């Protein structure tokens, strides 16, 4: 497969350099180019830091800015950032109120963020929120329990907005953990992922097959089935999500239809229309929706549906102003 890169081993660094140059009014490299951070930090605000392997763009660097992340650490493709990257981000962005680490539930991410937190415990106040929103709960080579997938951007937005308004570390941790049972995502793939260093897909699907319950690192899903129409795909994604959400009185439902990197907008908006109709049939009317490509798996053809049942306070945090390279309102 033809790719626009010099070499696989330099692709991530060169991509990050281009990203920072394109958004230099908002972001800058941290020390030794180990991470990307907000260009202007806010003294006395909790630093919200996240990260993960490359290949999920615009997650996480695309969400750095006012009302969201203070820094993001990027590893090689589908590989966790190293503890020294995370430690450097904490050292540079902690302006006095401590650091909140937002970590997707993958073994590598959890291990390296934990190591960095232990290394920094003598000079920073640190709390961690683990994102576990995947409704495709089952055996996985990359995580124990539910994986953190597209719902990660919801957690980063709510916690970033709360930190911006002055919430302390304990309040931010409680907010992130309180959302856990009311946030679920489910994904489908029509084509696997092609890694930059080879032309082999991580899993191969026949022309009439699809994979239900995929992760964002090219993992196979819970099961493979015959290719179905859009209505049936939406049903297969939404039913597990609805079955696993904790009910909430006076919920403000937030719906996100997210492309995995190889799905055009026309298909994402079609899926959004069908998803809204399916949810209405089940008594849920989204208070706000977001459609686009936000949490990707390189060039995977497919999408995910995320539903969050937000409290009025959480909904206000989602709607709060944000200025990042990817989200602006």
Secondary structure as GFF3:
##gff-version 3
##sequence-region A 1 329
A	DSSP	alpha_helix	8	22	.	.	.	ID=ss1
A	DSSP	beta_strand	27	29	.	.	.	ID=ss2
A	DSSP	three_ten_helix	31	33	.	.	.	ID=ss3
A	DSSP	beta_strand	36	38	.	.	.	ID=ss4
A	DSSP	beta_strand	47	54	.	.	.	ID=ss5
A	DSSP	three_ten_helix	61	63	.	.	.	ID=ss6
A	DSSP	beta_strand	65	66	.	.	.	ID=ss7
A	DSSP	beta_strand	71	77	.	.	.	ID=ss8
A	DSSP	alpha_helix	83	93	.	.	.	ID=ss9
A	DSSP	beta_strand	99	104	.	.	.	ID=ss10
A	DSSP	alpha_helix	107	120	.	.	.	ID=ss11
A	DSSP	beta_strand	126	131	.	.	.	ID=ss12
A	DSSP	alpha_helix	152	164	.	.	.	ID=ss13
A	DSSP	alpha_helix	169	178	.	.	.	ID=ss14
A	DSSP	three_ten_helix	180	182	.	.	.	ID=ss15
A	DSSP	beta_strand	183	191	.	.	.	ID=ss16
A	DSSP	beta_strand	209	212	.	.	.	ID=ss17
A	DSSP	beta_strand	223	226	.	.	.	ID=ss18
A	DSSP	alpha_helix	230	244	.	.	.	ID=ss19
A	DSSP	beta_strand	252	259	.	.	.	ID=ss20
A	DSSP	alpha_helix	265	281	.	.	.	ID=ss21
A	DSSP	beta_strand	288	292	.	.	.	ID=ss22
A	DSSP	beta_strand	301	310	.	.	.	ID=ss23
A	DSSP	alpha_helix	312	319	.	.	.	ID=ss24
A	DSSP	beta_strand	323	324	.	.	.	ID=ss25
###
